[in-house]
Amino acid sequence: MMKFLLPLAAFLVLVAFLAVGLNRDPREVPSPLVGKPAPAFDVPQLAAPDKRFAAKDMQGKVWLLNVWASWCVSCRQEHPLLVELGKTGIVPIVGLDYKDQRADGLGWLRQHGDPYVLSAFDGDGRVGIDYGVYGVPETYVIDKAGTIRYKQIGPVTPEALEQKILPLVKELNK
């Protein structure tokens, strides 16, 4: 009888862990980078390959880094919201075209609108790796000192924008 109870107990513990894990929101996975300096990078701009962009160029500003790609279906979901946010000028948005073809990224922005003050080009995905990107879109709020203060996994939603991102941007700009 005892030899059956131990495997049963182990199975029940596994089921409990699985049940807890399945009830969590994957967008709420904590990022180890929040509260730490944003990884440094220096990459070509999407629209002007002869010009470069580095995270340090935004020093002294609160800004958003939005990781996107032309092949990303979820990016289409958040893009109209970013276009509207870009028009307000509340916060500069820098795009990071991730693991994409330059022509595809440029065509996508022409077709869907360009909310970015500029888009950097991360064709090989190295910047994304440094930022811990494991799926696009992802959006980071970076403060004036260059510290990551928030990471939005998945599309930016109106709720996330109104309840988390914009209040944080306002607080950081004080």
C-alpha positions as CSV (number, residue, x, y, z in Angstrom):
1,M,0.0,0.0,0.0
2,M,2.8,2.4,0.9
3,K,4.6,1.9,-2.4
4,F,1.5,3.3,-4.2
5,L,1.1,6.4,-1.9
6,L,4.5,7.9,-2.7
7,P,4.0,8.0,-6.5
8,L,0.4,9.2,-6.0
9,A,1.7,12.0,-3.8
10,A,4.4,13.0,-6.3
11,F,1.8,13.0,-9.1
12,L,-0.6,15.2,-7.1
13,V,2.2,17.7,-6.3
14,L,3.0,17.9,-10.0
15,V,-0.6,18.5,-10.9
16,A,-0.8,21.3,-8.3
17,F,2.3,23.0,-9.8
18,L,0.9,22.6,-13.3
19,A,-2.5,24.1,-12.3
20,V,-0.9,27.1,-10.7
21,G,1.3,27.7,-13.7
22,L,-1.6,27.4,-16.2
23,N,-3.5,30.1,-14.2
24,R,-0.8,32.7,-14.5
25,D,-0.7,35.4,-17.1
26,P,2.4,34.9,-19.3
27,R,2.6,38.7,-19.8
28,E,3.3,39.0,-16.1
29,V,6.5,37.1,-16.2
30,P,9.0,39.2,-14.2
31,S,12.0,40.4,-16.2
32,P,15.4,40.2,-14.5
33,L,16.2,43.5,-16.3
34,V,13.6,45.7,-14.6
35,G,15.5,48.0,-12.3
36,K,18.8,47.4,-14.1
37,P,20.5,49.5,-16.7
38,A,19.2,48.9,-20.2
39,P,21.8,46.9,-22.2
40,A,23.9,49.1,-24.4
41,F,23.7,48.7,-28.2
42,D,24.7,50.6,-31.3
43,V,22.9,49.4,-34.5
44,P,22.0,50.9,-37.9
45,Q,18.7,52.8,-38.3
46,L,16.1,51.0,-40.3
47,A,15.4,53.9,-42.7
48,A,18.9,55.1,-42.9
49,P,21.4,52.2,-42.7
50,D,24.3,54.7,-42.9
51,K,23.1,56.3,-39.6
52,R,23.4,54.5,-36.2
53,F,21.3,54.5,-33.1
54,A,22.5,53.7,-29.6
55,A,20.5,53.5,-26.4
56,K,22.8,56.2,-24.9
57,D,21.3,58.6,-27.5
58,M,18.2,58.7,-25.4
59,Q,20.0,59.5,-22.1
60,G,18.1,62.2,-20.2
61,K,14.7,61.2,-21.6
62,V,12.0,58.8,-20.6
63,W,11.3,56.7,-23.6
64,L,9.7,53.5,-24.9
65,L,11.6,50.8,-26.8
66,N,9.1,48.8,-28.8
67,V,10.4,45.5,-30.3
68,W,8.5,44.6,-33.4
69,A,8.8,42.9,-36.8
70,S,6.9,42.9,-40.1
71,W,6.2,39.1,-39.7
72,C,4.7,39.5,-36.2
73,V,1.0,39.0,-36.2
74,S,0.5,40.4,-32.7
75,C,2.4,43.6,-33.7
76,R,-0.6,44.4,-35.9
77,Q,-2.8,44.3,-32.9
78,E,-0.9,46.9,-30.9
79,H,0.3,49.1,-33.8
80,P,-2.8,51.4,-34.2
81,L,-2.5,52.2,-30.4
82,L,1.2,53.0,-30.8
83,V,0.4,55.2,-33.9
84,E,-2.0,57.2,-31.8
85,L,0.4,57.4,-28.9
86,G,3.1,58.6,-31.2
87,K,0.9,61.4,-32.4
88,T,0.4,62.7,-28.9
89,G,4.2,63.2,-28.3
90,I,3.7,62.2,-24.6
91,V,6.7,59.9,-24.8
92,P,9.2,59.2,-27.6
93,I,8.9,55.6,-29.0
94,V,11.9,54.0,-30.5
95,G,11.2,50.9,-32.6
96,L,13.5,47.9,-32.8
97,D,12.9,46.0,-36.0
98,Y,13.8,42.5,-34.7
99,K,15.0,39.6,-36.9
100,D,13.5,41.1,-40.0
101,Q,14.4,42.0,-43.5
102,R,15.0,45.8,-43.9
103,A,12.7,46.1,-47.0
104,D,9.9,44.2,-45.2
105,G,10.2,46.4,-42.1
106,L,10.1,49.6,-44.2
107,G,7.2,48.4,-46.2
108,W,5.3,47.5,-43.1
109,L,5.7,50.9,-41.6
110,R,4.6,52.6,-44.9
111,Q,1.5,50.4,-44.9
112,H,0.5,50.6,-41.2
113,G,1.9,54.0,-40.1
114,D,5.1,54.9,-38.3
115,P,4.7,55.8,-34.6
116,Y,8.4,55.8,-34.0
117,V,10.8,58.8,-33.6
118,L,13.1,56.3,-35.3
119,S,13.4,52.5,-35.8
120,A,16.7,50.7,-35.2
121,F,17.4,47.6,-37.1
122,D,18.3,44.4,-35.3
123,G,18.5,42.0,-38.2
124,D,20.4,39.3,-36.4
125,G,18.5,39.6,-33.1
126,R,21.5,40.3,-30.9
127,V,20.0,43.4,-29.3
128,G,16.8,41.4,-28.6
129,I,18.9,38.7,-27.0
130,D,20.5,41.3,-24.7
131,Y,17.1,42.6,-23.7
132,G,15.7,39.1,-23.0
133,V,13.2,39.2,-25.8
134,Y,11.5,35.9,-26.2
135,G,8.6,37.0,-28.4
136,V,7.6,40.1,-30.2
137,P,6.1,42.5,-29.5
138,E,7.7,43.6,-26.3
139,T,7.9,47.1,-25.0
140,Y,10.2,48.6,-22.4
141,V,9.9,51.8,-20.4
142,I,13.3,53.3,-19.9
143,D,14.0,56.2,-17.6
144,K,16.2,59.2,-17.9
145,A,19.2,57.4,-16.4
146,G,18.8,54.5,-18.9
147,T,17.3,52.1,-16.4
148,I,14.5,49.7,-17.5
149,R,11.5,50.4,-15.3
150,Y,8.9,48.2,-17.0
151,K,8.5,45.5,-19.5
152,Q,5.3,44.8,-21.4
153,I,5.3,41.3,-22.8
154,G,3.0,40.9,-25.8
155,P,1.0,43.6,-27.4
156,V,0.4,46.9,-25.6
157,T,-3.3,47.1,-24.8
158,P,-5.3,50.1,-24.0
159,E,-5.5,48.9,-20.4
160,A,-1.8,48.4,-20.1
161,L,-1.2,51.8,-21.6
162,E,-3.7,53.7,-19.3
163,Q,-3.0,51.8,-16.1
164,K,0.7,51.0,-16.2
165,I,2.7,52.6,-19.0
166,L,1.5,56.2,-19.1
167,P,1.3,56.6,-15.3
168,L,4.8,55.4,-15.0
169,V,6.0,57.7,-17.8
170,K,4.3,60.6,-16.1
171,E,5.9,59.7,-12.7
172,L,9.4,59.3,-14.3
173,N,9.1,62.7,-16.1
174,K,8.6,64.6,-12.8
